[in-house]
Amino acid sequence: MDTIDFFQPKWLLRYYDVIGVCSLVLNSLGLYLLLFETLKLGRFRYYLMLLQISCALTDVHLTFLMKPVTLCPFLAVYTVGALSTYFNISAHICVIMVGFFALIQLESLIFCFAKKHQALAFVLRIHILPNIMLYFYYLMCIICPFVLCGVLHHLYIPTEQQLDYIEKNFPETLPGFLSLSHFVLCIKSDNLTGFYFCLFIGGFGLCSLFLFFIIDMLGLMKDLKLRLSTATYQKHHEAIQSLMVQFFTSLMCIGPPCILLVIVFMELNHGQLASQILIAWFTSHSSVNMVCLCLFFPPYRRFFLAKSKKFVFKKFFSNYWKFSETKSRLSELLRHQLLQGITKINSFTFVTFRLRFICFLLETYDRWRHVACKYFSFDGLTSFDSGRISNTEAEMNEIDFSKPEWLINYYRAIGITSLVLNSFGMYLLVFETGRLGYFRYYLMFSQIICTLTDVHFTFLMQPIPLYPLLSIYTVGVLSSWFDISSHFCVVTSSIPTLKSPLFKIISGFIALSQLEGLVFCFGMKHQTVADILKIHIIPKPLLYFGYFKCLIAPFILCSSLQYMYMTRTEMLEYIDKNYPQLLSNYSHLTHFVLYLNTPNLSWFYICLFIGGFGLFSLFLFFIIDIFRMMKQLRLKISISTYQKHHEAIQSLLVQLFTSILCLGPPCVLAVIIFIEIKHGQLVSMVLIAWFTSHSSVNMIFLFVFFPPYQRFFVRKIRRK
């Protein structure tokens, strides 16, 4: 049996607090919008409100009142929420309440589908359900939650019998269970198997009912479009769109309990951590539901667009970007800003806003760092990191802690080169690519992010790897002059003496923003060509979802790195216990960071791989589709207009190629760390140096292969 941790996972309890507050805020906002922003839906909005309230009650119960902590591989939980702590209510009652609220939530969603289906059916006078069937359904909705609660109570055995069962079969876990004041253990039996069978049949019936309503409503809507006015049809369409969004978010977030049951029966290694992640995933249902509604439900989307135009745009962008001005005025304004050294153009101001926001989030999180869960305490890590301790003493002794002067000098040289080339590139984008129109500003956003990445690596950070450990130390400006730790050169934290956001720019954040900038440029050019041909136009909700992912992805990356961080004391204790021969050298380093090979790090790598594969697929889709559309576009527009689009695409392809060429080294570096090759420290230094050359190589390739830049240099050479 896998080792069971009976200590409270602080990260999970903090997550409950955060997601509970988010759920309350978002659901309160949802109730407000249903009351005052969806008047076109009529009485149907009150059915949606019932669903919203049931979602809110489920999340509040799980995140504040119950706070369950799983004890995998047992089918057991203990609770530390308000009901158990303040009112001494048993974990068994809390579990029954979860089942009650979750089933009411599903029934509310079915009820909304049924009401909308019958509303459409009455208009067309077809597929009207008999009243007897409807009344039977209402009766089932009332009875089923109580039946579920009765079955769960029937499966319950008293605490004394649970302890007797544990003492008889798993005596080594008895002290841990005795230390818990509120827990419940479900013992495998024929009754439990029958309960699972009934749950499977009920779930299959609910899925069949949802499928029937969805297919039939879509069929009814086709007939309805020919009989109703545009406004009335739009009202029904928006209501169905709301239901579809909530149905898919329910599938996405209610799936974890099913996976949890599989984990319990298969008794997977580290199943307790996996089960806690699944429970945390489940509690995010209401928040994810509201976020998706704000993105894809037209009344909500109109509300936020109106508010954003009124407040956010005026606050952040009105001084730098005025849509009412002509193209010549925009160019003049941008040129004037650059001459005066003002770099807060539209895109960069947006990046600065995001950096300030992530600084605030991680400053708050850093206050909780000292109460990290046991998985990241020193004792808990030694068992997970046993694989890495297999390095021989000889390999560890080969680590060179001296400062490689060649690498430091290379950082300085490539940093200066990058600044010069990128500054020149920005000048050319402003004054030599007028034919590209507004698209050149998207290219400038990508150019600025490339520059920031290189400046951070070559001047502010200057990382030096300590292979074969996943460790680096930094000797850049941030560490040498401002005493900022190596970890905060990767992830930001609270720096009370430094107020400027320039000192909190982070490598992970900027590197991901760099890729997002390139994806954004591809997406904008793809949609420009698609709008001309009136084909392959991406729906607005999907675009807004993409923008939303671009906003949150850097936050998630930085939070993940912050979560894996250990304090200097913890790192030195780990080194002292596992690599005592390295302790003296590490003690002399003023700024270093060490990341351990834990299951969380493996999940982090998996997520990075999935994200990288997704980005690569997106690039591939844009490239293939753009080339197909360009063939059709050539016959419909003038030669000069076609040449403008062709040059923009050529610029993007050059930057994509250089990105693949220079972003490959981090992937190779990760492989080298795991396979542990000889002279790996020198190889890792070369790979990092290769990565820092990305921006300079990118600019050189643009000078050679991008026609506007080619024409500029040819013109200058002919003059001489």
Summary of the structure (lengths in Angstrom):
residues: 720
radius of gyration: 29.4
end to end distance: 79.9
largest distance: 95.7
contacts: 2211
relative contact order: 0.07
helix: 78%
strand: 3%
